Amino acid sequence: MDVAAEVRFTYKMGELLGDDHDLTLLRQMLTSSDKPLGEAGDVELLLALIEHRQRQLQSEAMLLAKRFFQEPPAELNRRLKGYWRTWREANGSNEQTEATLAIA
């Protein structure tokens, strides 16, 4: 997988997980309010739809994560270090970036 594809994967995973989080907050708002936020049947329907959509989002995010993280950690680390070195060489290097790389 090239860097551009990895960026797309991570962006998509972030979007999916962000939407899942938003739905979690909506669920909390609907279930923790002292005042009813609508007719009981409507709220129950909305909660069921939220649950259904969250399952879809989580499933899609898990599939992307499995593909993204299929590479063993040591190989991923080695490859990312290579990307970092290449970027650093193209954009100039300083002691801070050298120290950061040495820690990893």
C-alpha positions in Angstrom: 0.0 0.0 0.0 1.4 3.4 -0.9 1.4 6.5 1.3 -1.6 8.0 -0.5 -3.7 4.9 0.0 -2.7 4.8 3.7 -3.8 8.4 4.1 -7.1 7.6 2.5 -7.6 4.6 4.8 -6.8 6.6 7.9 -9.0 9.5 6.8 -11.9 7.1 6.1 -11.4 5.3 9.4 -11.4 8.6 11.2 -14.6 9.7 9.5 -16.3 6.4 10.3 -15.2 6.5 14.0 -16.1 10.1 14.2 -19.7 9.5 13.0 -19.9 6.6 15.4 -18.9 8.9 18.3 -21.4 11.5 17.2 -24.2 8.9 17.3 -23.0 7.8 20.8 -23.4 11.4 22.0 -26.8 11.7 20.4 -27.9 8.4 22.1 -26.7 9.8 25.4 -28.6 13.0 24.9 -31.8 11.1 24.0 -31.6 8.8 27.0 -30.3 11.1 29.7 -32.5 14.1 29.3 -34.9 14.9 32.1 -37.4 16.2 29.6 -38.8 14.0 26.8 -37.2 14.9 23.5 -40.2 13.7 21.5 -42.9 11.0 21.5 -41.7 7.8 23.2 -42.2 5.8 20.1 -40.3 8.2 17.9 -37.4 8.3 20.4 -37.3 4.4 20.5 -37.3 4.3 16.7 -34.5 6.8 16.5 -32.5 4.8 19.1 -33.0 1.7 17.0 -31.8 3.5 13.9 -28.8 4.9 15.8 -27.9 1.4 16.9 -28.2 0.0 13.4 -26.1 2.7 11.9 -23.4 2.3 14.6 -23.1 -1.4 13.8 -22.6 -0.5 10.1 -20.0 2.2 10.9 -18.1 -0.1 13.3 -18.1 -3.0 10.9 -16.8 -0.9 8.0 -14.1 0.7 10.3 -13.0 -2.7 11.5 -12.6 -4.0 7.9 -10.5 -1.0 7.0 -8.4 -1.4 10.2 -7.8 -5.0 9.5 -6.5 -4.1 6.1 -4.4 -1.2 7.3 -2.9 -3.1 10.2 -2.3 -6.4 8.4 1.4 -5.6 8.3 3.4 -6.8 11.3 4.2 -3.9 13.7 8.0 -4.1 13.1 7.6 -3.9 9.4 5.1 -1.1 9.6 7.5 0.8 11.9 10.4 0.2 9.6 8.4 1.4 6.6 7.1 4.5 8.4 10.7 5.4 9.5 11.7 5.2 5.8 8.9 7.6 4.9 9.9 9.9 7.7 13.6 9.9 6.6 12.6 10.6 3.0 10.4 13.5 4.0 13.0 14.9 6.3 15.6 14.7 3.6 13.3 16.5 1.2 12.3 19.2 3.7 15.5 19.7 5.7 16.5 18.1 8.9 17.1 19.4 12.4 18.2 17.9 15.8 14.6 17.7 17.0 13.6 15.4 14.2 16.8 13.3 14.6 16.0 12.9 18.3 12.4 11.9 17.6 13.5 9.3 15.1 16.1 7.9 17.5 13.4 7.3 20.2 11.3 5.3 17.8 
